[in-house]
Amino acid sequence: QVQLVESGGGLVQAGGSLRLSCAASGSIFRINVMGWYRQPPGKQRDLVAVITSDGSTNYADSVKGRFTISRDNAKNTVSLQMNSLKPEDTAVYYCYGYHIATMTAYWGQGTQVTVSS
Protein backbone atom coordinates (compact mmCIF):
# COMPACT_ATOMS: atom_id res chain seq x y z
CA GLN A 1 0.00 0.00 0.00
CA VAL A 2 0.92 3.62 -0.45
CA GLN A 3 0.17 6.48 1.92
CA LEU A 4 0.26 10.13 0.84
CA VAL A 5 0.19 12.95 3.39
CA GLU A 6 -0.18 16.58 2.36
CA SER A 7 0.85 19.71 4.20
CA GLY A 8 1.06 23.43 3.54
CA GLY A 9 -2.48 24.55 2.76
CA GLY A 10 -4.05 27.64 4.26
CA LEU A 11 -5.52 31.08 3.68
CA VAL A 12 -3.74 33.64 1.52
CA GLN A 13 -4.65 36.90 -0.19
CA ALA A 14 -4.88 37.14 -3.95
CA GLY A 15 -1.44 37.61 -5.45
CA GLY A 16 0.21 35.71 -2.64
CA SER A 17 2.05 32.39 -2.59
CA LEU A 18 1.75 29.01 -0.91
CA ARG A 19 3.79 25.84 -1.08
CA LEU A 20 2.18 22.43 -0.77
CA SER A 21 4.17 19.32 0.08
CA CYS A 22 3.29 15.64 -0.03
CA ALA A 23 5.21 12.81 1.57
CA ALA A 24 4.80 9.26 0.32
CA SER A 25 5.34 6.17 2.43
CA GLY A 26 4.70 2.46 2.15
CA SER A 27 5.23 0.69 -1.16
CA ILE A 28 6.61 3.82 -2.77
CA PHE A 29 8.47 1.89 -5.44
CA ARG A 30 5.05 1.44 -7.06
CA ILE A 31 4.62 5.15 -7.78
CA ASN A 32 5.63 6.27 -11.26
CA VAL A 33 3.72 9.54 -11.43
CA MET A 34 3.07 12.00 -8.63
CA GLY A 35 1.16 15.21 -8.67
CA TRP A 36 -1.71 17.35 -7.52
CA TYR A 37 -5.40 17.57 -8.26
CA ARG A 38 -7.87 20.07 -6.86
CA GLN A 39 -11.59 20.18 -6.19
CA PRO A 40 -13.33 23.55 -5.83
CA PRO A 41 -16.59 23.64 -3.85
CA GLY A 42 -19.39 21.97 -5.79
CA LYS A 43 -17.16 21.05 -8.71
CA GLN A 44 -15.28 17.99 -9.94
CA ARG A 45 -11.72 17.11 -9.10
CA ASP A 46 -9.32 18.23 -11.83
CA LEU A 47 -5.64 17.89 -12.57
CA VAL A 48 -3.34 20.71 -11.48
CA ALA A 49 0.11 19.31 -12.25
CA VAL A 50 1.88 15.97 -12.46
CA ILE A 51 5.51 14.89 -12.64
CA THR A 52 7.03 11.57 -13.62
CA SER A 53 9.96 9.86 -11.93
CA ASP A 54 12.29 11.20 -14.64
CA GLY A 55 11.07 14.77 -14.17
CA SER A 56 8.64 15.24 -17.04
CA THR A 57 5.83 17.60 -16.09
CA ASN A 58 2.33 18.48 -17.21
CA TYR A 59 0.26 21.44 -16.01
CA ALA A 60 -3.32 22.55 -16.32
CA ASP A 61 -3.54 25.58 -18.60
CA SER A 62 -5.03 27.64 -15.78
CA VAL A 63 -1.88 27.34 -13.65
CA LYS A 64 0.89 27.45 -16.26
CA GLY A 65 3.42 30.14 -15.45
CA ARG A 66 2.17 30.46 -11.86
CA PHE A 67 2.60 26.99 -10.32
CA THR A 68 5.70 24.82 -10.29
CA ILE A 69 5.77 21.14 -9.40
CA SER A 70 8.91 19.43 -8.16
CA ARG A 71 9.81 15.98 -6.92
CA ASP A 72 12.52 14.60 -4.68
CA ASN A 73 12.82 10.89 -5.44
CA ALA A 74 15.32 10.35 -2.63
CA LYS A 75 12.92 11.78 -0.04
CA ASN A 76 9.76 10.47 -1.73
CA THR A 77 8.16 13.89 -1.75
CA VAL A 78 6.40 16.06 -4.28
CA SER A 79 5.83 19.78 -3.86
CA LEU A 80 3.74 22.44 -5.54
CA GLN A 81 4.89 26.06 -5.43
CA MET A 82 1.90 28.28 -6.09
CA ASN A 83 2.53 31.94 -6.95
CA SER A 84 0.24 34.76 -8.04
CA LEU A 85 -2.70 32.99 -6.47
CA LYS A 86 -6.21 33.91 -7.56
CA PRO A 87 -9.57 33.46 -5.80
CA GLU A 88 -10.43 30.83 -8.41
CA ASP A 89 -7.54 28.71 -7.11
CA THR A 90 -9.56 28.12 -3.94
CA ALA A 91 -10.08 24.36 -3.58
CA VAL A 92 -9.16 21.25 -1.68
CA TYR A 93 -5.83 20.11 -3.11
CA TYR A 94 -5.13 16.37 -3.24
CA CYS A 95 -1.78 14.68 -3.58
CA TYR A 96 -1.84 11.97 -6.24
CA GLY A 97 0.29 8.97 -6.98
CA TYR A 98 -0.06 6.54 -9.87
CA HIS A 99 1.40 3.13 -10.59
CA ILE A 100 1.44 2.62 -14.35
CA ALA A 101 1.78 -1.19 -14.46
CA THR A 102 -1.30 -1.84 -12.34
CA MET A 103 -3.14 1.36 -13.27
CA THR A 104 -3.62 2.10 -9.57
CA ALA A 105 -4.18 5.61 -8.28
CA TYR A 106 -3.43 6.70 -4.73
CA TRP A 107 -4.77 9.83 -3.01
CA GLY A 108 -3.94 11.91 0.01
CA GLN A 109 -6.59 13.19 2.38
CA GLY A 110 -6.57 16.68 0.88
CA THR A 111 -5.55 20.10 2.13
CA GLN A 112 -7.62 23.28 1.88
CA VAL A 113 -6.29 26.28 -0.03
CA THR A 114 -8.35 29.47 0.24
CA VAL A 115 -7.47 32.61 -1.70
CA SER A 116 -9.26 35.77 -0.61
CA SER A 117 -9.88 38.68 -2.95
PyMOL commands that set and color helices and strands:
alter all, ss='L'
color gray80, all
select helices_A, chain A and resi 28-30+61-63+87-89
alter helices_A, ss='H'
color red, helices_A
select strands_A, chain A and resi 2-7+10-13+18-26+33-39+46-52+57-59+67-72+77-82+91-99+104-107+111-116
alter strands_A, ss='S'
color yellow, strands_A
deselect
rebuild
show_as cartoon
